[in-house]
Amino acid sequence: MKYIAFNLFVLGLVQFSNGLNCYDCETYDFEGESSRTDYCYAPNATHLPEPCTADTGTIKSYCRTQFNINDGVVTYVKRDCAYSTSDEDTNSNAIPTNDKCRTNYYYSDNTATTTCYIHCSGEKCNSITTSTTVYVPRKCVQCNNETSPGCAVLTIAVNCPSTERYCSTTQSVVYDKAGNILHTIVTKGCTNNFEAVDQCRFTRIFRDNDDTLRNAGYKEFTCLSTCDTDGCNTKLPDGIRDNEEKPMLRCHQCSSDSSDCSGISRCPSGSTHCKSTVIYMISERTDLSYTDDPDYALVSVVRECANEAVVASCTETQMSDLGAKRVVCQETCTEDRCNSGWPARPKCLQCDSRNSDSYDACIQNPDPAEDCDYPYQKFCGISDYGIEKDLRVSVKGYPREFHRYCSHYDVGTGCVSETLRGTSVQRCNRTCSTDGCNVGGGGSMPLQTFIALTLPMLFGWLTQLYF
């Protein structure tokens, strides 16, 4: 009896030392078929799991399922044991309590791949499957009037052959020299590329005897329309946009943990705004006797399309008793490609000059305002040193230093004077917080000086814009 009890005790230790039992498999060629009986897609009680390594210290084991979804289609499934200190969640050593998903956009072929991790801590708990309908295909009208004479008026939409996202209609007309229509071809179908809402252009005549047609002076005019809702390609494109054909907004769309986040693509229909959101952590350097840039870590940048506006704002949260803060900034805009910079932060003029009273581009004709380097730079500034009071000219013998810059700090607006070897030298600063506000000179200035400095800059900007 003691021998049996001892054996049971040893078996219990062995089982405990192995930790959880999780399904362990990987399928690369899965394409989201709900009827598929692949083992990794639908594990069940007949499939033997693999034991995880037992927990030690802060290393906790759990079961995990990974799904890769490419434009709405599940293309990869993996189930395995995962460990809290080496999983995809690099922000914590605890077992994740929520699903984690990461999306990558590929603008070369207009696709997006999302990787999702689903976590659980029970025996063989990583058996979750995708829903019965893992992909709903786009429905478009699909025909051509070469084989279907009624294609121009056909409105019946059916499932696209694959994972196409858009519906398309083309109308090509061949004209003779006199402008008479010789032939019209209409096509309706599915496409992965959004080309235009309603656009026309002269195109090549694709026929075996096209040289003959072209030499005869025939011209082909092709109109194209693209849309992104089921059955939307019923009307014929004509190059004349009506009230129902809304131009699609183009926004930067990306998600990254670095500042290199860009890539322009068209938004879904109904999108009215471009949006940008940045999250970063910051620590002020309060132990210094002078102002210096804070210590900073970028967490994430998201640029996307949106259906509604948000107020441009930044919200700070104290992270702990330490001196670190978490900052979330967001902003929306309504013009194409407008969400390229840091949200709720100004664009500033940026240049440096060490010059006397001769012409200087930074002082008199600086380049247009640009995005600042860091999301914590919330001010634009001007620093002007080595000038005579109220005159904005260099003090003889002292080289003038002039800077237009981005800043985390408000250094104020005004001028101070100092006497060097019997000569009064002035330093002026100006701080502001709106796009392109750091024009002119530093500090307050007489009206005549302001006009003398501002007019050349204004003329320079107009020259760059229109000539």
N, C-alpha and C positions, 0 to 999 in steps of 0.2 A: 504493500500500500504506500509506504514511504517512497519507494522507487518510482511508482506511477506519479505520485504528487510532485516528485523532484523533476521528472521528465516534463510534466505539464508546465511547471514553473520555468524550466529552461526554454521550452517552446514559446512561452509567453514573452520571455526576454528577447528571443530572436525576432518574434513578430514586432515587438515594440521598437527594437533597434532599427527595423527597416522603415519605420514611419508609415505614412499614408500609402495606400495603393491607388494609383492613377492610371487611366488609359494612356497609352503611349503609341502614337502613330503619326504619320505624315502623308498627305496626298497633294501632289503637285498638279495633276491634270484634272482636278475637279472643276466643273464649270457650272455649279449651282443647280444641277438637276435635282428637283425635289423627289423624283421617283428612284433615285440612285440608291443602291444597297451597298455601296462601298463601306468597308469596315470603319474607316476613319470618319466618314460622314455620319454614320449612324451606329455607334458602338452599342452593344447590349450585353446582357448577363452571360452570354456564351463566349464573350471575348475576355481573355485573361489580361488583367492589368499588370503594370510593373510597379514594384515597391520603390518608394522614395527613400533617400537617405534620411536617417533619423535627425530630429532637431538637435542642434548644439548651440548653446549660448544665444546669440542674436540671430542665428541662421534658422529660419523657420521654413518648413516645406509646406507646399500646398499644390493643388491640382489646377492646371491652366489649359484653356483652349484658345487657339489663335485662328482668326479668320482673316483672310485677305480678300477685299471686295474691290473689284476693278469696274468702275462705272456701273454699280448696281448688280454685278455678277460675282458670286463667290468663286474665286479661282484657286484658293489654297486653304487647306485645313491642317492644323497641327494640334495634337494633344500630348501633354507631358507633365512631368513633375517640375515645379519651379521653386525657386528659393528666394526668400525675401531680400537677401543682400546682393543678389546678382540678376534680378529680373529687369524688366523694361522700365520700372519706376525708379529712376535714379535719385528722386527727391526724398525717399524714405527707405528705411530698413525694415519696415513693418509689412505684413501681408496686405496688399491693396484691398480696400473695401469696396471700390467701385470699378466698373469697366474702364479700360484705358484704350483710347483710339488715337491714331496718328494718320493724317492725310498728306499725301504728296501729289502735287499737280505736275503733269507733264505737258507742257505747252506745245511741244513738237507735234504731238498727235491729239491734243485736246482731250486728254483723259486724266482721271484722278484715281489713285489707289489708296484705299483706307485699310489700315491694319488695326484690328481690334483684339484686345486680350480680355478674356473673361476668367475670373478667378473664383475659386471655391476651396473649402477646407474639409470636406467630407470624403468618406471612402468612395472611390470611383465616381466622384461628383462631376467630373469634366466630360459629361456625355451630352451636353447641350448641342442641339442641331439648329440650323437656320430654319426660318419659317417655311411653310409649304410652298408659298409663292415667293421665291427668292429674287425674282426679277420680273418686272412688269414691262413687256416690250412696248416701244412707241408704236402707235397706230397712225398710219399715213395713207392717203390715197396713192395708189401705185398703178401707173398705166402709161402708155404712149399712144398717140393717135395714128401711128403707122400700123399698129396691129389692133388698136381699140379706137375706132373712129369717134366714139363719144367721150374720149378722155378729157377734152376741154371742159365738159360740164359734169364729169363724174365726181361724186362727193362721198362715196362709200370708202371708209378707211379700214384697213386690215393691219394685222401685226407686221412689223418690219422683219426682215429675214434674220437679223442678228441684233447687235446691241446699239444700233444707230440711235442718236439722241434727237435728231432734227428731221423735219419734213421739208421737202424741196419741190419747187415747180419751175420749169423752164419753158419759155416760148421763143422759138427761133423763127425768124421770117427772112426769106430770101427776096430781095428786090432787084428789078432790072434797072437799066440806066434811067428810065423814065419814072422810076419810083413805083412801078406796078408790082404787086405781090405775086410772086411765082409759086411760092411754097411755104407752108407753115407747119412747124413740128412742135407739139406740146408733149412734155414729159412730166410725170409726177412720181415722186419716190421718197426714199429714206436716205439720209446722209449723216456722217459724223462731223461734218464741217459746216459751221455757220458762215455763209458768205455775205449775204446782204438781205435787208428787209424787202427791198424792191429796187433793183438796179439793172440797167441795160448798158450794153456796150457792143460795138461792132466786132464781130468775130470772124474767124476763118470758116469757109464753107468746106465741111468735111465730106467730100464725095470722091469717088474714083476719078472723075473727070473735073476736079475742082479747078485745075489750071485753065480748062476751057471756059468754065463759068466765070472765073476771075478775069480772064482776058476779054470776055464779052462785057465786062463792066458790072457784073452782078455783085451785090453786097449782101452780107448776112448780118442781121441785127438780133442779138439774143438778150432776152430779159430773164432775170433770175430772182426768185424770192425764197427765203428760208424762214422757218418758224419752229417753235419748240413745244407745241401742245398737240394732243391727239386730234387728227383730222383737220389740221389747220391749213393744209395746202389745197384748198378747193378753188380759190380765185386765181386768175391768170395774172402774172406780173406784167406791168406795162411801163415801169419807170416813173410812174406818177403816184407818189405816196398819198393815200387818203387818210381819213381820220382813224380808221381801224388799224392802219399799219404804223405802229409806234416804233420809232428808231430805238434800237437796243443800246443801252448804256455800256460803255467799255470801261472796266476798272482793273486795277492791279489786283490779282487774286493769288494769294500765296499764304503759306504758314511756315514760320521758321523760328529757330532759336538764335539767329544771327541777324545783323542789320541788312544782310544781302537778301532782301525779300522783295521780289518784283516779278513782273510777268503780266502782260496785258491780255485780257480775253473778254469776250462779250458776256454780259450778264443774262440770266434767264429773263424771259418776258415778265413784266410786272415790276422789275427792279427799278427803283427811283433814285437810289443813292449809291455812292461808293463809300465804303467804311474802312477805317483803320483803327486797330487797337494795339497798344504796346503795353507790356508789363515788364517792369524792371525793379531792381533793388538798389538802394543807395545808402551811403553812410557819409554824413558830413564830417569834415576834418576840423573839428572844433578846438583841437589842441595846438593849432598853429597861430602865430601872432600876425599872420597875413592870410588873405583869402586865396584858396587854391581849389582846383576842381575836386569834387567829392569822389570817393571810391564808388564804383558802379559795376553792376552785373546785369546784363540783359537776360530776361527770362524768355520772352516770346514776342513775336510780331505776327499779326494776322491782318491781311488786307483782303477785302471781300466785297460782294454786292449786298445791298440791303433794301428792304421794302419800306423803311421809315427812317426818319431823321433822329439823331441823338444829339444832345447838347454837348458841345465841345468842352471837355473837362478832364481834370486829373484828380484822382483820389489817392491820398496817402494813408497807409495803415502801419502803425508801429508793430514790428514783427515780434519783438520780445522786450525784455528789460535792457537788451543791448541797444546800441545806437543805430540799428539798421531799420529801414523803412521799405515797405513794398508799395510801389506806385503803379496805378492803372490809369492810362490815358486813352481816350477814344474821341473820334470825331467823324462826322459824315459830310459829304459834299455832293454836288449834283452835276459836275462836268466830267467829261471823258477823262480818264486817267488822273483824276485829281487827288487820289488817295496815295500819293507816292511818298510824302514826307512824314515827319513825326506828328501824330495827332495832338491837337491843342497846344501846339508850339509854333512860334513865328518863323518865317523865312527871313533871313538877315542878309544885308550887304556884308561881304567879307573880303577885305584886302588890307595890305600894309604898305606904308610909304615912308621913306626917309629922304626928304627933299627940301629944297629951298622954296623960293617964290615962283619958280618957273612952272610951266604946265605939268600937272601930275594927274594921271588917270584916276587913281584911288580917291584923290581929293575932289576933282572936278567932274569926272565922268566914270564912276565905278560901274562894274558889271551888275546886272539885275540881281535881286535877292535870291538866295539859294537855301535849301534845307541845311540845317545845322548838323554837325557830326553826331551829336548825342541827344537822346530824348529828354534829358534833364536840363538842357539849355533853354530856358524859358524867357530870356531877355536878349535884345539886340543892344549893342553899345558902340560908342565912339570915344576914342581917346586921342586928344590933340595936345602935344607938348612942344614947347619951344617957340611960343608965339608972343607977340606984343599984345597988351591988353586992348580989347575991343577992335583990333585991326585984322586979326587972323593972318598976319604975315610973320615970317621968321625973324627972330632976333638975330642980328648980325653976329656971326661967330658961334652960333648954336644951331646945329642941324635940327630941323623940324621932324618929329616922329608922329605919324598919323595912322590910326588903326580903326577899321570897322570890323566888328567881331560878334560872335555869339557868346552868351555868358549864362552861367547858372545863378549868378548873384546880381542884385541890383546895386550898382556902385553909385547911384544917384546922378543928379544933373547939376552942373555948376562948374565954377572955375576957382582955382586957388593960385596965388602968386608967390614966388620966392625970388630972393635976390642973390644972384651969383656974380661975384666980383664986381659989385656995384651995378649990375644990370638986372632989371626986373623981367623975369621970365614967367609965363603963365602956362598952367596945365588945365585943360578943360575936359570934362567928361559928360556924356549924355547916355541915359538908359531909357529904353522903351520896350514895348512888348507886342507890337503888331507887325504884320508882314511889311518888310521893306522900310521900317520906320527910321532906321539909322542913316538917314540922308543928311546932307548939310554938314555943319561942323559940330564940335563938341560944345556943351554948355548952352547957356542963353546967349543971344547975339543981337546986335543992332539990326534993324530991318534992312538997312542998305547992304550990310554984309550978308545977310541971309539971301537976299535977292541975287547978289553977285555970285554966290556959291551955287544956288539952286538952279538958276536958269541954264548954265552950261550943262549941268547933269541932266536936266529935263530934255534939253535939245539932244544930248547924246543918246538917251533912251529912245526918243522918237526916231532918231536916225537908225538905231539898231532894229526897231520894230518895222519900219516902213520902207527902208532903203536897202 
